[in-house]
Amino acid sequence: MGKYKLIILIGFVFLLGKASAQDPHFSQFFSSPLTLNPAFTGKFFGTYRIAGNYRNQWPTINNAFTTTTGSIDFHILQKNIPSNDTWGVGFAGYNDNSSNGAVKFNYASVSTAYHKGLDEDGNHQLGVGFQVTYANMLINTAQLKFEDQLTNAGFTGVTSEVFNNATLQSNYVDVNAGILYNGSSNDRNNFYFGISLYHINRPRQQFTGAVYNLNPRATLNAGGYFALSANTTLHISALQMFQGGASETMLGGAFQFTADPDATKPTSFFAGSWIRLNDALIPYLGLEYDDFRLGMSYDYNTSSLKTASLNRGGIELSLIYVRRPSTDKPLNCPKF
C-alpha cells in the first residue's frame, strides 16, 4: 500500500502545482509585474523598481498555501538607445509553500524587455520581453502525514510508510515571453494591453519515475487610468489566463484620491475592488506616499467552496518602491 499512497501523494502535489503553486497566483496581479508578463520589465518611470508580494491562502488553515515574491528591475544603456525607447533588465525570486512547509517551490528568474517608442515623445511604446527561470521543488517527507497516523487526538500515530526522512526534489529551466503595448494621450491618462506565454518549453518535473510536463500558460491583461477630476483618478484592469484546460478571469478597478495633486510626488489613497469570476470578491485598499505604494486585499470566497472556507479566502499584501526623479517630466506608465 505504501507505493500506491506515494503515487497518490505525488499526483495530488502535481494537481496543486497545476492549479496554483506552479504559477504565481496573486489577486493583486498588477503589483507583481515580473510574474505577470516579462514585457513589464523596465516599464516604469524612474531609475529602478523594487516589488514585494505576500499571499496567505485560506489563513484559517495553518500555512495551507503561502506565497512570497520579490523583484527588482531597472533601465540600462539609456544613453546608447533612442530617447523614446526603454530597455529594462530584471531579477525576481518566488517562493510557494504548501502543506505547512512540506511542499516547497522556489524560483529564480532573470528577464529583459525592450520598449520601442512609436512616437517622438515615447508616449506610445511597444515592448517585447523574455524571461528565463530556474525552478526547484522540494517535498520534505518528514513533514508528510498519512491516514494511518490519524487518531482521536490528530495525526499522532506512527505511519508504516518508510522514507528515511528523504527529501524528494525536482528542478527545471523555464522559458517565458510576452509583448506589451502602452500609450497615453495626455499627462493624466494611460492605457495598456499585454499578452504573455509561460512554460513555452513545457519543462518536465520528475519524481520517483513519474514524469509531468507543465502546460503552457497564456495570459492576457489590459488596463488604464483616467482622470475624473483634479484629485480623483479611476484605475481599471482585467486579466484572463488559460492553462491546461483551466481558465481564470479577473476584472475590477480602484479610485485614487490625491491629497495634493500639485505636488511633485503627491500622496494618494486608493479604494476599490476586483472580482475573480465564479470564485471571489476582492476588496482593495492602497496608499501611495513619496516613492512607495502599499496595497492590501482580501479574497471573500463566493464559489461552492464557501461552505468549507466560511467565505474566507486569502489575505494579500504588496509593496512597490520606484525611485523616481523629481525634476524630469513624468512618463505615464501602467499602474494597475
C-alpha positions as CSV (number, residue, x, y, z in Angstrom):
1,M,0.0,0.0,0.0
2,G,2.9,2.3,0.6
3,K,3.8,2.5,-3.0
4,Y,0.2,3.4,-4.0
5,K,-0.1,6.0,-1.3
6,L,3.1,7.6,-2.6
7,I,1.7,7.7,-6.1
8,I,-1.5,9.3,-4.9
9,L,0.5,11.8,-2.9
10,I,2.7,12.8,-5.9
11,G,-0.4,13.1,-8.1
12,F,-2.0,15.3,-5.6
13,V,1.0,17.5,-5.4
14,F,1.2,17.8,-9.2
15,L,-2.5,18.8,-9.2
16,L,-1.8,21.5,-6.7
17,G,1.1,22.7,-8.8
18,K,-1.1,22.9,-11.9
19,A,-3.8,24.8,-10.0
20,S,-1.8,27.3,-8.1
21,A,1.7,26.6,-7.0
22,Q,3.5,26.3,-10.3
23,D,2.4,29.8,-11.3
24,P,2.1,32.9,-9.2
25,H,-1.5,33.4,-8.2
26,F,-2.0,36.9,-6.9
27,S,-5.2,38.8,-6.6
28,Q,-3.1,42.0,-6.9
29,F,-1.6,40.7,-10.2
30,F,-0.9,44.3,-11.1
31,S,1.5,44.6,-8.2
32,S,3.7,41.7,-9.3
33,P,4.9,42.9,-12.8
34,L,7.7,40.4,-13.5
35,T,5.4,37.4,-12.8
36,L,2.6,38.8,-14.9
37,N,4.4,39.5,-18.1
38,P,8.2,39.6,-18.9
39,A,7.4,42.6,-21.1
40,F,6.7,44.7,-18.0
41,T,10.4,44.6,-17.2
42,G,11.7,48.2,-17.1
43,K,8.2,49.6,-17.8
44,F,8.0,52.3,-15.1
45,F,9.0,56.0,-14.7
46,G,12.1,56.1,-12.6
47,T,15.6,54.7,-12.0
48,Y,14.7,51.3,-10.5
49,R,11.8,49.5,-9.1
50,I,11.6,47.0,-6.2
51,A,8.4,45.0,-5.7
52,G,7.4,42.5,-3.0
53,N,4.2,40.5,-2.6
54,Y,2.9,38.2,0.1
55,R,-0.2,36.0,0.0
56,N,-1.7,33.6,2.6
57,Q,-4.4,31.4,1.0
58,W,-7.0,30.2,3.5
59,P,-5.2,31.6,6.5
60,T,-7.6,29.8,8.9
61,I,-5.8,26.6,7.8
62,N,-2.3,26.5,9.3
63,N,0.0,27.6,6.5
64,A,-2.0,25.8,3.8
65,F,-0.6,27.9,1.0
66,T,1.8,30.9,1.5
67,T,3.3,32.7,-1.5
68,T,6.1,35.3,-1.5
69,T,7.8,37.1,-4.3
70,G,10.5,39.8,-4.6
71,S,11.8,41.5,-7.7
72,I,14.0,44.4,-8.9
73,D,14.2,45.9,-12.4
74,F,16.0,48.8,-13.8
75,H,16.9,50.6,-17.1
76,I,20.1,50.1,-19.0
77,L,22.0,51.8,-21.8
78,Q,19.7,54.8,-21.9
79,K,22.4,56.9,-23.4
80,N,23.0,54.4,-26.2
81,I,19.5,54.0,-27.5
82,P,16.9,56.4,-28.8
83,S,15.5,58.8,-26.2
84,N,11.9,57.5,-26.8
85,D,13.0,53.9,-26.3
86,T,13.4,52.0,-23.0
87,W,15.5,48.9,-22.2
88,G,15.0,47.1,-18.9
89,V,16.6,44.2,-17.0
90,G,15.0,42.5,-14.0
91,F,15.6,39.8,-11.4
92,A,12.9,38.0,-9.4
93,G,12.6,35.4,-6.7
94,Y,9.4,33.4,-5.9
95,N,8.6,31.0,-3.1
96,D,5.4,29.0,-2.6
97,N,4.9,26.7,0.4
98,S,2.0,24.4,1.0
99,S,1.0,21.7,3.5
100,N,2.7,23.7,6.3
101,G,6.0,23.7,4.5
102,A,6.1,20.1,3.5
103,V,6.0,21.1,-0.2
104,K,8.1,24.0,-1.4
105,F,8.5,25.6,-4.8
106,N,11.5,28.0,-5.3
107,Y,12.1,30.1,-8.4
108,A,14.8,32.5,-9.6
109,S,14.2,34.5,-12.8
110,V,16.1,36.9,-15.0
111,S,14.2,38.9,-17.6
112,T,14.8,41.7,-20.1
113,A,12.4,43.8,-22.3
114,Y,12.9,46.4,-24.9
115,H,10.2,49.0,-25.4
116,K,10.3,50.8,-28.8
117,G,8.9,54.3,-29.0
118,L,6.1,54.7,-31.6
119,D,6.1,58.4,-31.4
120,E,8.7,61.2,-30.9
121,D,8.0,61.6,-27.2
122,G,7.7,58.0,-26.3
123,N,4.1,58.3,-25.1
124,H,3.3,55.2,-27.1
125,Q,5.6,52.2,-26.9
126,L,5.5,48.6,-28.0
127,G,7.6,46.2,-25.8
128,V,8.9,42.7,-26.1
129,G,10.2,40.8,-23.1
130,F,11.9,37.4,-22.4
131,Q,12.4,35.6,-19.2
132,V,14.4,32.5,-18.1
133,T,13.5,30.9,-14.8
134,Y,15.2,28.2,-12.7
135,A,12.7,26.3,-10.6
136,N,13.2,23.8,-7.8
137,M,10.6,21.7,-6.0
138,L,11.2,20.0,-2.6
139,I,9.0,17.5,-0.7
140,N,10.1,17.1,2.9
141,T,8.8,13.6,3.6
142,A,9.5,14.0,7.4
143,Q,6.6,16.5,7.4
144,L,4.1,14.4,5.5
145,K,1.0,13.0,7.2
146,F,-0.7,9.7,6.3
147,E,-4.1,8.2,7.1
148,D,-2.6,5.5,9.4
149,Q,-1.3,8.3,11.7
150,L,-4.8,9.7,12.3
151,T,-6.1,9.1,15.9
152,N,-8.7,10.8,18.1
153,A,-6.0,13.3,19.1
154,G,-5.0,14.1,15.5
155,F,-2.1,12.9,13.4
156,T,-0.3,11.4,16.4
157,G,0.2,7.8,15.4
158,V,3.1,6.2,13.7
159,T,3.0,5.6,9.9
160,S,4.0,2.4,8.2
161,E,5.5,4.4,5.4
162,V,9.3,4.4,5.1
163,F,11.1,7.4,3.6
164,N,14.1,7.5,5.9
165,N,13.4,11.3,6.1
166,A,14.4,11.6,2.5
167,T,13.7,14.8,0.6
168,L,12.2,14.4,-2.9
169,Q,13.5,17.0,-5.3
170,S,12.9,18.1,-8.9
171,N,14.2,21.1,-10.9
172,Y,13.9,22.5,-14.3
173,V,14.6,25.6,-16.5
174,D,11.6,27.5,-17.8
175,V,11.3,30.0,-20.7
176,N,8.7,32.8,-20.8
177,A,8.0,35.7,-23.2
178,G,5.5,38.5,-23.7
179,I,4.5,41.7,-25.6
180,L,3.1,44.9,-24.2
181,Y,1.5,48.0,-25.8
182,N,1.4,51.1,-23.7
183,G,0.0,54.6,-24.6
184,S,-1.0,58.0,-23.3
185,S,-3.0,60.8,-24.9
186,N,-2.2,63.3,-22.2
187,D,-0.3,63.6,-18.9
188,R,-3.3,62.3,-16.9
189,N,-4.1,59.0,-18.6
190,N,-2.6,55.7,-19.6
191,F,-3.8,52.5,-21.2
192,Y,-2.1,49.2,-22.0
193,F,-2.6,45.7,-23.3
194,G,-0.3,42.7,-23.0
195,I,0.0,39.1,-23.9
196,S,2.4,36.6,-22.3
197,L,3.2,32.9,-22.6
198,Y,4.8,31.0,-19.8
199,H,6.3,27.5,-19.9
200,I,7.0,27.8,-23.6
201,N,9.4,24.9,-23.5
202,R,7.0,22.7,-21.4
203,P,9.5,21.9,-18.7
204,R,9.5,18.5,-17.1
205,Q,9.2,17.5,-13.5
206,Q,10.1,14.1,-12.3
207,F,9.6,12.2,-9.0
208,T,10.3,8.5,-8.4
209,G,10.0,7.8,-12.1
210,A,6.7,9.7,-12.6
211,V,7.0,12.5,-15.2
212,Y,4.9,15.6,-15.5
213,N,5.2,18.3,-18.2
214,L,3.9,21.7,-17.4
215,N,1.3,23.1,-19.7
216,P,1.9,26.5,-21.2
217,R,0.1,29.3,-19.6
218,A,-1.3,32.2,-21.7
219,T,-2.2,35.5,-20.1
220,L,-4.0,38.5,-21.5
221,N,-4.1,41.6,-19.4
222,A,-5.3,45.2,-20.0
223,G,-6.0,48.3,-18.1
224,G,-5.6,52.0,-17.7
225,Y,-6.2,55.1,-15.7
226,F,-8.3,58.2,-16.4
227,A,-8.6,61.5,-14.5
228,L,-12.1,62.2,-13.3
229,S,-11.3,65.5,-11.5
230,A,-8.3,67.4,-10.2
231,N,-7.8,65.0,-7.4
232,T,-9.6,61.8,-8.4
233,T,-8.5,59.2,-10.9
234,L,-10.1,55.9,-11.9
235,H,-7.9,52.9,-12.4
236,I,-9.2,49.7,-14.1
237,S,-7.6,46.4,-15.1
238,A,-8.5,42.9,-16.2
239,L,-6.8,39.6,-16.6
240,Q,-7.6,36.4,-18.4
241,M,-5.4,33.2,-18.0
242,F,-5.6,29.9,-19.8
243,Q,-3.6,26.8,-18.8
244,G,-4.2,23.1,-19.5
245,G,-8.0,23.4,-20.0
246,A,-8.4,25.7,-17.0
247,S,-9.1,29.4,-17.1
248,E,-9.3,32.4,-14.7
249,T,-10.9,35.8,-15.3
250,M,-10.3,38.8,-13.1
251,L,-11.5,42.4,-13.5
252,G,-12.1,45.5,-11.4
253,G,-10.8,48.9,-10.5
254,A,-10.0,51.4,-7.8
255,F,-10.4,55.1,-7.3
256,Q,-7.3,57.2,-6.5
257,F,-7.9,60.2,-4.2
258,T,-4.9,62.6,-4.2
259,A,-4.4,64.9,-1.3
260,D,-2.0,67.3,-3.0
261,P,-2.3,67.0,-6.8
262,D,0.1,69.8,-7.5
263,A,3.0,68.2,-5.5
264,T,5.9,66.6,-7.4
265,K,5.2,63.3,-5.5
266,P,1.7,63.6,-4.3
267,T,0.2,61.4,-1.5
268,S,-2.8,59.3,-2.6
269,F,-5.3,56.9,-1.2
270,F,-6.8,54.0,-3.2
271,A,-10.1,52.2,-2.7
272,G,-11.7,49.7,-4.9
273,S,-12.4,46.0,-5.7
274,W,-11.7,43.3,-8.1
275,I,-13.6,40.1,-8.8
276,R,-12.4,36.6,-9.8
277,L,-15.3,35.3,-11.7
278,N,-17.1,32.3,-10.1
279,D,-14.6,32.4,-7.2
280,A,-14.1,35.6,-5.1
281,L,-14.8,39.2,-4.4
282,I,-11.6,41.1,-3.6
283,P,-11.8,44.5,-1.8
284,Y,-8.6,46.5,-2.2
285,L,-7.1,49.4,-0.2
286,G,-3.8,51.2,-1.1
287,L,-1.6,54.1,-0.1
288,E,1.0,55.9,-2.2
289,Y,3.5,58.1,-0.3
290,D,6.6,59.5,-1.8
291,D,8.1,56.6,-3.9
292,F,6.2,53.8,-2.1
293,R,2.9,52.2,-2.8
294,L,1.3,49.8,-0.3
295,G,-1.6,47.6,-1.3
296,M,-3.9,45.3,0.8
297,S,-6.6,43.0,-0.3
298,Y,-8.7,40.1,0.9
299,D,-10.4,37.4,-1.1
300,Y,-14.0,36.9,0.1
301,N,-14.9,33.4,-1.3
302,T,-18.1,33.3,-3.3
303,S,-17.7,29.9,-5.0
304,S,-19.0,26.5,-4.0
305,L,-16.0,26.3,-1.6
306,K,-17.6,29.0,0.6
307,T,-19.3,26.3,2.8
308,A,-15.9,24.8,3.7
309,S,-14.0,28.1,3.7
310,L,-16.7,30.1,5.6
311,N,-16.3,32.6,2.8
312,R,-12.7,33.2,3.7
313,G,-10.1,33.3,1.0
314,G,-6.6,34.8,1.0
315,I,-5.1,37.9,2.6
316,E,-2.5,39.6,0.4
317,L,0.0,42.5,0.8
318,S,2.1,44.3,-1.8
319,L,4.8,46.9,-1.6
320,I,6.3,48.7,-4.5
321,Y,9.2,51.2,-4.4
322,V,10.1,53.2,-7.5
323,R,13.0,55.5,-7.4
324,R,11.6,58.5,-9.3
325,P,13.3,61.7,-10.3
326,S,11.7,64.9,-9.0
327,T,12.7,67.2,-11.9
328,D,12.1,65.4,-15.2
329,K,8.7,65.4,-16.9
330,P,6.9,62.2,-15.7
331,L,6.3,59.5,-18.3
332,N,2.9,57.8,-17.8
333,C,3.2,54.0,-17.3
334,P,0.9,51.2,-16.3
335,K,0.0,51.2,-12.6
336,F,-2.9,48.7,-12.2
